[in-house]
């Protein structure tokens, strides 16, 4: 139900079924104008901090390329202290 509510309450949010039965993953592109909506959703839904994750995906053009985390992530962490997860993929 939380995934459905996320989609309704936060602009641009969507959800997909998880590989684990009966679970869903809610996603939204991180933009500052969504901070208030995300914070309200987080508080209203009483999301457990262990269930919150900011997933950062970096596409590498070169094998030894340095990746910088966008500043918007730091700003969000001041409102909602979530775990950070990184995925690095090779650009084709």
PEHU-V340573 format. One record per pair of residues at least 24 apart in sequence whose C-alpha atoms are under 10 Angstrom apart, sorted by the first residue. I is the first residue (numbers start at 1). J is the second residue. D is the distance in whole Angstrom. If there is no record, write none. Layout:
i j d
I J D
I J D
This chain:
i j d
1 45 10
2 26 8
2 41 9
2 42 10
2 45 7
2 46 10
2 47 9
3 27 9
5 41 8
5 45 9
6 37 9
6 38 8
6 41 7
6 42 9
6 45 9
9 37 7
9 38 8
9 40 9
9 41 7
10 34 7
10 35 9
10 36 9
10 37 6
10 38 7
10 39 10
10 40 9
10 41 8
11 37 8
11 38 9
13 38 10
26 52 10
27 53 10
27 54 9
27 55 9
28 54 10
29 55 10
30 54 9
30 55 10
30 56 10
30 70 10
30 72 7
30 73 8
30 76 9
31 72 7
31 73 9
31 75 10
31 76 9
32 72 7
32 73 9
32 75 8
32 76 8
34 76 10
35 72 10
35 75 9
35 76 7
35 79 8
35 80 9
36 76 10
36 79 9
38 76 9
38 79 9
38 80 9
39 76 9
39 79 7
39 80 7
42 79 10
42 80 8
43 80 9
48 82 10
49 80 9
49 81 7
49 82 6
49 83 8
50 81 10
50 82 8
50 83 8
51 82 8
51 83 9
52 80 9
52 81 8
52 82 5
52 83 7
52 84 9
53 80 10
53 81 9
53 82 5
53 83 5
53 84 6
53 85 7
54 80 10
54 81 9
54 82 6
54 83 6
54 84 5
54 85 6
54 86 8
55 82 10
55 83 8
55 84 6
55 85 5
55 86 6
55 87 7
56 84 7
56 85 6
56 86 5
56 87 6
56 88 8
57 85 9
57 86 6
57 87 5
57 88 6
57 89 7
58 86 8
58 87 6
58 88 5
58 89 6
58 90 8
58 91 9
59 87 9
59 88 6
59 89 5
59 90 6
59 91 5
59 92 9
60 88 7
60 89 6
60 90 5
60 91 5
60 92 9
61 89 9
61 90 7
61 91 6
61 92 8
62 90 8
62 91 8
63 90 8
63 91 10
